[in-house]
Amino acid sequence: AREVLQELLRQADERYVRAGDIAGIYAALGQDDEAFEWLERAYQEREPQLAWLKVDRRWDGVRDDPRFSELLRRIGLEASVPTTRGSSSVTQKTETRLAVLPFERMSTDPDTDYLSEEIPASIIDSLSNLSELRVIPRSTAFRCKIGDRDIASIGRDLNATAVLTGQINTRGNGLRIRAELVDVATNRQLWSERYDRTLTDILAIERDIADRLSETLKVRLTGEDRTQLANRSTENAQAHRAYLEGRFWWNRRSREGYNKAIELFDEAIRLDPNHALAYA
């Protein structure tokens, strides 16, 4: 962890690195003062991941610190909303909480392994800012392993009312995705779709799944919400794939991963100089 921290600090001198990521490593190392210093930077920079500060397990070691409670208060997360596991159906008038899990890989092509994580992560990003939908953060949802467990039990562990799962298979330039949305309270399928497309259609698939989820969950969209769903950092399919693979390697949290990620982000920028996320 210390090696990863030093690499992140070095990168922070050269390009933007999320302060919350650095804070999380300091917290894991037990260096609470440094963790709160970087959390304060994240707050000042209005990093979106702070919206999940209250449930993100990275902060379990500092939750009893008064500074953590104060930060929650400043963000507006201090109030707890009682929930009952047996009454979490999305058909009731309760807060809708969506968990998006990594898709199951059905192919053996190592060059496209990253898509099983990064397509769901892009869907999370698209839906996270909708005013009437709470999306479990990637850092929490992606820790869950499905295995032989039923989806409803995973959803209860994540305090979600609905869970999106999927399967992904690639062959050459072909791409097949099957996505399924399940109601946690009833373990009933709410929506499913199979996409038989090509790798150049990833953006369109991500957009369609996000739209269908908001419709199925009956999320009332404001004008700003509709703009958020329609907004994309790029329309260049190759640039988007380079960015997704770069993000995959960045989240490996290793020196090799950071180096690969930077190369891929640079490639995304070369393909589309206006690709804002690749700069971040």
N, C-alpha and C positions, 0 to 999 in steps of 0.2 A: 504493500500500500504506500509506503514511503517513496518508493521509486516512482510510482504512478503520480504521487503528489508533486514530486520535484519536476516531473515532465510537464504536468499541467501548469505549474507555476512558470516554467520556462516558456511554454506556449503562450501564457497570458501576457508575456512581455512583447510578443510578436503579433498576436491576433486575438480576437474575442474568444474568451472561454467563460462559460457560465459560472458565476461566483458560487451559486448553489452547489455545483459539483465539487468545487474545492472545499466548501464548507462541510460537505458530506464526508469527505475523506478525513478531514481534521477531526470530525466527530467520531468516526470509526477508530481513529488512533487515540482517542481520549484527550485530545488537545482542545478542551472546550472553549477557552478564550479565543483561540484562532478561529474555531468553528463559528462562533457568534460574530466575530469581526467580519467574516466573509458572508454570513447570513445577512448581516446589515447591508453589505454591498448589494447582495441579491435583492433585498427589499428596496433599496434606493433605485436600482435599475429595473424594478417592477418585473422581475422574472416570473413567467407564467407558472413555473413548477411550484412556486410558493403557495399556490391555491390548494395544494395537497399536503402541506406541511403537517397538518394534524393527523393524517393517516399513513404517511410515508414512513416505513419502518427504519429508514436510515437514521431517524432522529430519536429512536427509542432510548438511547443512552443519555440524552440531554433533556428529556421531557420534564424531569423534576426540577430543572433549573428555572428559577424565577424569570430569567431572561427569555426563556422559551415561551412561557405563558404571556409575557409582555408582548413578544413579537406576534403571537397568535391574536392578541387583542388588537394590535395595530393593523393587522391584515383583515380583521373582522371575522376570525374563525373561533373565537373563544366560546361561543354558545354551542352546546351539544344538543343534537336532535335525537330524542329517543326513537329507537327502532325496534320492531318486533319481528323476529325471523319468520314467524308463521304468517305474517300479513304483508309480505313484500311484493305482492303481485303488481305488475305494471298496470293492471286494469283498475287498481284503486287510485284514489286521489292522493298519492304520496309522491315524494320526490323520486324522480326516475334516475337511477344510478346504473350506468352501463359499464361493464367490464369487457374489454377486447383482449382475447388471448392470442398468443402466437399461433400461426397456422401450422398444421401438421404437414411435414414434408413427405411427399409420396414419390419423389424421384431421387436418384443418386447422383445428380449433377452437382458437384461442389461449387461450380461457378455461379449457381443461382440459389445457394443455401440461404443467403442473406434475405431473400424475398419473403421467407416464411415469418420473419420478424418485422421487416421494414414496411411491408404493405399494411399489416395491422397497425403499426406505429403511425403511419401516415393517416390512417382512418381516425386514430385517437387524436392526432393533431387537428384534423378537420373539425371534429365534433367538440373538442374541449372548451371552446369559447362560446358555445351556444348558451343562451341565458337560462333556458329551462331544462338543461340536461347536465348531469354531473357524470363525468367520465373518469373512471379509476385510472390513475397515472400508470404509464408504462412500467416504471420502476417497481410498482407494487404488483400489477397484474401479471407481468412476465415472470415473476418468481414462481407462479403456480404451475405445477406439472400435472397434466391431465391423467396420464396413466390409465388405470382402470376405474377412476372415480367418475361419478356422473356429474354433468355440468352444473346441476342445481346445487350440489354440495360445495363445489368450487365457488359458485356465486355467493352462497351464504358466507363462506370464509372471507370473501372480499366485500361483504356488505353491499352487494349489487342486487338490483331488481331484474336485470337482464344480462345475458352473456352472449357475446359473439364468438363463435369458433369457426374454423375453416380448414380446408385441405388444399394443398397447392402442388401442382405437378408441372414440370417443364420437360420438354423434349425438343431439342434444337431451338427454333424460334417460337415454338408453340407453348402456350400457357393455358392451363386449366385450373380454375379455382372454384371450389364449392364453399359457400358461406352459409352459416345457419345461426339464427338468433333464437335464444331459448329464454322463456320466462322462468325465473328462479323459483317462484312460489309454487308453480304447478308442474314444472319440468316439461312444459308444453312448447312445441316449436311455434314461434311467432312468424317467422319468415325464413325462406331459404332461396338460394339462387345458384345456378351453375353457369360459369363463364368459360366459354371455349374461344380464346382469343390468341393474340401473339404478344410477345414481350413489349412491343411498341404500344400496347393498349393499357399498360399499367395505370397511367393517370386516369383514363376513362373508367376503369374498373373501380379504382379507389373513390372516384367522384360518385359513381353510381351506388356503391355500397353505402357511403355516407348519406346520400339522399334517401335511400330506401330505409335506412335505420331511423332517420329522423321522422319519416312518414309513418313507419310501423309503430314507433314509440309515441306517436301523436304529440310530438314536440311542436309547440306553437312558435313559429319563427317570426322574429322581428325583421325589419328591413336590414338591420345590421347583421343579423344572423344569416340571412340569405346571401349577403355580400361575403360573409365569412366562408360559407360553404362553397361559393363559386370561385373564391380567390385561390389562385395557385401561384407558387413562386416561379414556376416555369411551365411552358407548354411544350418544351423540347423533351421528347421521350428519352433520348440518350443522356441528356444532362440530368434528368430526373433519376435514371438508373444509377448513374455515377454518384449522385448525391446519396441515394439510398444505401449503396454499398459502402460509401465513405462513412455514413452514420453507423452502419453495422460495425465497422472496424473501430470507430471511435469508442463505441460502447463496450468493446472488449477490455478497455482500460489497461492496455499494455503499451510498452514503447513501440513494438512492432505494429500494433494496431493503430497508434497515433500517426506513425509515419505513413502507413498505407492510406489512412483516412485523409491526411493532408494532400496526398497525391491525387486521390479521387475527387476531393473537393475542388482542387485546382483544375482537374479535367472537366468537372461540371461547369466551372466558371468559363473555361475556354469554349465549351460548347454553347453556353448561354451567359454572356457577361452580365445579364440582368437577373441572374438566379440569386436572389437575396439570401436564401437560406444557406447556400454554399459558402457565402462570405462569413456567416455567423458561426 
